[in-house]
Amino acid sequence: MQSVRVDAGFASGDTVPDCYDSLLGKIIAWAPTREQAAARLASALTQTLAAGVHTNERWLRRILRSPRFLEVRHNIALLDQGGAEFAGPRTAAPEALILAALALHGESGGGAAVREPGAGNPWDLADGFTPNLPARVAYSFSWRGHTHAVELEYLHGKPAAVTVDEGARLPLSDAMCSGAVVAARIDERRRQARYYLDGARVYLWTADEQYDLLLEDPRTREFAASAASGGLSTPLPGVVVSVPVAVGQKVAAGDVLMVIEAMKMEHTITAPYAGTVGMIHFARGDRVPEASELLELAREPPIAP
């Protein structure tokens, strides 16, 4: 894109050490006017596809296109005052979930790819065939704390209909999964997205949103002892700033358990439910590796009626 520059310190496949600055890359745009530069930068952010690390390009794009920013009515309190406006949707769009399911199924040799009936080995078809029953393939994805169910229905080896979260049955046709692009006609409207698969994760980029969907598969889920006892972990490496609780202390849902400094920001770890603090694995000043178990929280037993 003309007048757009990308600076990055890492490339695909590189390992980023936990002590590295959070700024891995940046995009710079130039234009004769502020409005044109903002539009050019927002367009470049829309075309940015990053998987494997959490990025804020969609967040920045919404800010660049907001009237408050374009009219220079913003200040340092912009996110405190209107954070919900720029945070994006809380639940995944049905069309995105459908495309993610088609991409996942297509990569596994399923019906997202066009295939004539009878061509090749029928045992290679992953079209959900079940004797005397409709051919259906079900997927379950989680995103931003919500779980979504997608059920693809096949006819003669091709996607013919789909249901999302037990909603209305939508017609599905012209499904295509090629390279990094998945497309389909969903309820008579053509939809398309870019995607990238990484194990149980499906990264999907539509025209409006970026999705990091986790495939919920009970066959591959790990059941650790720490999870059963209420272990809490951090998704980012950082340093413990404070631990306002003690072993044996009773806490309510939402109470602060620990504060971690990561990416030049303080991240508050709160209790997901009421319980009693068990073992605390880190103290103030300790460096915490990514995905480390911070402490244990025993769930408060329900009160008998």
C-alpha positions in Angstrom: 0.0 0.0 0.0 1.4 3.4 -1.0 2.6 5.7 1.8 2.4 2.9 4.4 5.5 1.6 6.2 5.8 -1.5 8.4 8.5 -1.8 11.0 8.9 -5.2 12.7 11.6 -6.8 14.8 10.4 -10.4 14.3 9.3 -12.6 11.5 7.2 -15.7 11.3 8.7 -18.6 13.3 10.8 -16.4 15.6 10.7 -16.8 19.3 10.1 -13.7 21.4 11.8 -13.8 24.8 9.6 -12.8 27.8 11.9 -9.9 28.6 11.4 -8.2 25.2 9.4 -5.0 24.8 5.7 -5.5 24.0 6.1 -3.5 20.7 6.9 -6.2 18.2 5.9 -4.2 15.2 4.3 -1.0 14.1 2.5 0.4 11.0 3.0 4.0 9.9 0.9 5.8 7.3 1.3 9.2 5.7 -1.2 11.4 3.8 -1.6 15.2 3.1 -4.4 15.5 5.8 -5.2 13.9 9.1 -8.4 12.4 7.8 -6.7 10.8 4.9 -3.8 9.5 7.0 -6.2 8.0 9.5 -8.2 6.3 6.7 -5.0 5.0 5.1 -3.7 3.6 8.4 -7.1 2.0 9.3 -7.1 0.3 5.9 -3.6 -1.0 6.4 -4.7 -2.4 9.9 -7.7 -4.1 8.3 -5.3 -5.9 6.0 -3.0 -6.9 8.8 -3.2 -10.7 9.6 -1.3 -11.7 12.7 -1.6 -15.1 14.4 0.1 -16.5 17.5 0.4 -13.2 19.5 -2.4 -10.9 20.8 -2.5 -7.7 18.8 -4.6 -4.5 18.9 -4.9 -3.7 15.2 -8.8 -4.0 15.2 -9.0 -1.9 18.4 -6.8 0.8 16.8 -8.8 0.6 13.5 -12.0 1.4 15.3 -10.4 4.4 17.1 -9.0 5.7 13.8 -12.5 5.7 12.2 -14.3 7.1 15.2 -15.7 10.7 15.0 -14.1 11.6 18.3 -10.6 10.9 17.0 -11.1 12.4 13.6 -12.6 15.6 15.0 -9.7 15.7 17.6 -12.1 15.6 20.5 -10.2 12.9 22.3 -7.7 13.0 25.2 -5.8 10.5 27.3 -9.1 9.4 28.9 -10.5 8.2 25.6 -10.3 4.5 26.5 -11.6 5.1 30.0 -14.6 7.0 28.7 -15.4 4.9 25.6 -13.6 1.6 25.9 -16.7 -0.4 25.2 -17.1 1.5 21.9 -13.8 0.2 20.6 -13.6 -3.2 22.1 -15.7 -4.9 19.4 -18.4 -7.5 19.6 -18.7 -9.7 22.7 -19.9 -12.7 20.8 -18.8 -14.1 17.5 -20.9 -13.4 14.4 -22.7 -16.6 13.1 -21.2 -16.1 9.6 -17.7 -16.2 11.1 -18.4 -19.3 13.1 -19.7 -21.0 10.0 -16.7 -20.1 7.9 -14.4 -21.3 10.7 -16.1 -24.7 10.7 -15.9 -24.9 7.0 -12.2 -24.1 7.0 -11.5 -26.6 9.8 -13.4 -29.3 8.0 -11.9 -28.4 4.7 -8.4 -28.7 6.0 -9.2 -32.1 7.4 -10.3 -33.4 4.0 -14.0 -32.7 4.5 -16.8 -31.3 2.5 -15.7 -27.7 2.2 -13.8 -28.6 -0.9 -15.9 -29.3 -4.0 -15.9 -33.0 -4.8 -18.0 -35.0 -7.1 -19.9 -38.0 -5.6 -18.2 -41.2 -6.3 -14.8 -39.6 -7.1 -11.8 -41.1 -5.3 -11.9 -43.2 -2.2 -15.2 -42.8 -0.3 -13.4 -43.6 2.9 -11.4 -40.3 2.5 -14.6 -38.3 2.6 -15.2 -36.6 6.0 -18.8 -35.6 5.2 -20.4 -36.9 8.4 -22.0 -39.9 6.8 -24.1 -42.0 9.2 -26.2 -44.9 8.1 -30.0 -44.1 8.1 -29.4 -40.6 9.6 -28.7 -37.2 8.1 -25.0 -36.4 7.5 -24.0 -33.9 10.1 -20.7 -32.7 11.5 -20.6 -30.7 14.7 -18.0 -28.2 16.0 -17.8 -26.2 19.2 -15.8 -23.0 19.5 -15.0 -20.7 22.4 -14.3 -17.0 22.0 -14.2 -14.3 24.6 -15.7 -16.5 27.3 -18.6 -17.7 25.1 -19.1 -21.2 23.6 -20.7 -21.5 20.2 -22.0 -24.7 18.5 -21.9 -25.1 14.8 -23.5 -28.1 13.0 -22.8 -28.6 9.3 -25.3 -30.7 7.3 -24.1 -32.4 4.2 -26.0 -33.6 1.1 -24.2 -35.8 -1.5 -20.9 -35.0 0.1 -21.3 -31.2 0.0 -22.3 -28.7 2.7 -26.1 -28.0 2.3 -27.2 -26.4 5.5 -25.9 -25.1 8.9 -27.2 -24.4 12.4 -25.5 -22.1 14.8 -26.2 -22.3 18.6 -29.4 -24.3 17.9 -30.8 -21.4 15.9 -32.6 -21.4 12.6 -31.4 -23.8 9.9 -29.7 -21.8 7.2 -29.1 -22.9 3.6 -25.4 -23.4 2.7 -24.0 -23.7 -0.8 -21.0 -23.0 -3.0 -18.6 -23.7 -0.2 -14.9 -23.4 -1.0 -11.8 -23.8 1.0 -8.6 -23.0 -0.9 -5.2 -22.1 0.6 -5.9 -19.5 3.2 -9.3 -18.4 2.0 -12.7 -19.9 2.9 -16.0 -18.8 1.3 -19.6 -19.9 1.1 -23.1 -18.7 0.2 -24.8 -18.6 3.6 -28.6 -17.9 3.5 -28.2 -16.6 -0.1 -25.4 -14.2 0.8 -21.8 -14.7 -0.2 -19.3 -14.6 2.7 -15.6 -14.9 2.6 -12.7 -14.8 5.1 -9.0 -15.4 5.5 -8.0 -18.1 8.0 -5.0 -19.8 9.6 -5.1 -23.1 11.6 -2.8 -23.8 14.5 -3.7 -27.0 16.3 -7.0 -26.4 18.0 -7.0 -22.7 17.2 -8.7 -21.2 14.2 -7.6 -17.7 13.3 -10.2 -16.0 11.1 -10.2 -12.5 9.5 -13.4 -11.2 8.1 -13.9 -7.7 6.7 -15.0 -6.4 10.1 -13.4 -8.5 12.8 -10.5 -10.8 13.7 -11.3 -14.0 15.5 -9.1 -16.3 17.6 -11.4 -19.3 18.0 -10.5 -22.3 20.2 -11.9 -25.6 19.1 -13.5 -27.3 22.1 -12.8 -31.0 21.8 -13.3 -33.2 24.9 -11.1 -35.9 23.3 -8.1 -33.6 23.4 -8.8 -31.5 26.5 -6.3 -31.8 29.4 -7.7 -32.3 32.8 -4.9 -31.2 35.2 -5.0 -31.5 39.0 -4.6 -27.8 39.3 -7.7 -27.1 37.2 -9.7 -29.4 39.4 -8.6 -27.6 42.5 -9.1 -24.2 41.1 -5.7 -23.2 39.9 -5.3 -19.7 38.3 -2.7 -18.9 35.7 -1.5 -15.8 33.7 -1.7 -15.7 29.9 1.3 -13.3 29.8 4.8 -13.3 31.3 5.4 -10.5 33.8 6.3 -9.5 37.3 4.2 -9.8 40.4 3.3 -6.3 41.7 1.2 -7.2 44.6 -0.5 -10.2 46.3 -3.4 -8.7 48.5 -4.5 -12.1 49.8 -3.1 -14.7 52.1 -3.3 -18.5 52.4 -6.6 -19.5 54.1 -8.3 -16.2 53.3 -11.9 -16.4 52.1 -12.7 -14.3 49.0 -15.8 -13.4 47.0 -16.1 -13.6 43.2 -14.4 -10.6 41.7 -12.0 -10.0 44.6 -8.4 -9.1 43.5 -6.0 -12.0 44.1 -2.9 -10.8 42.4 -1.6 -8.0 40.2 0.8 -8.8 37.4 2.8 -6.1 35.5 3.2 -7.2 31.8 3.5 -5.2 28.6 4.0 -2.0 30.6 0.5 -2.4 32.1 -0.9 -3.8 35.3 -3.2 -6.8 34.9 -5.5 -7.7 37.8 -6.2 -11.4 38.5 -9.6 -11.7 40.1 -11.4 -14.6 41.7 -13.7 -16.3 39.2 -15.9 -17.6 42.1 -16.1 -17.4 45.9 -13.7 -19.6 47.7 -10.7 -20.0 50.0 -7.1 -19.2 48.9 -4.9 -22.2 49.0 -1.2 -22.3 48.0 0.3 -19.1 46.6 3.1 -19.9 44.1 4.5 -16.4 43.6 5.4 -13.4 45.8 5.7 -9.7 45.1 8.7 -9.0 42.8 8.8 -12.6 41.3 9.0 -12.9 37.6 6.1 -15.1 36.3 6.6 -17.1 33.0 3.7 -17.3 30.6 0.9 -19.8 31.6 2.3 -20.2 35.1 -0.1 -21.3 37.8 -0.3 -18.3 40.2 -2.3 -19.7 43.1 -5.0 -22.1 44.1 -8.5 -21.2 45.0 -10.8 -23.9 46.5 -14.4 -23.2 45.5 -16.8 -22.4 48.3 -19.3 -25.3 48.7 -22.9 -24.4 47.9 -25.2 -23.6 50.8 -27.7 -26.4 51.4 -31.3 -25.3 51.2 
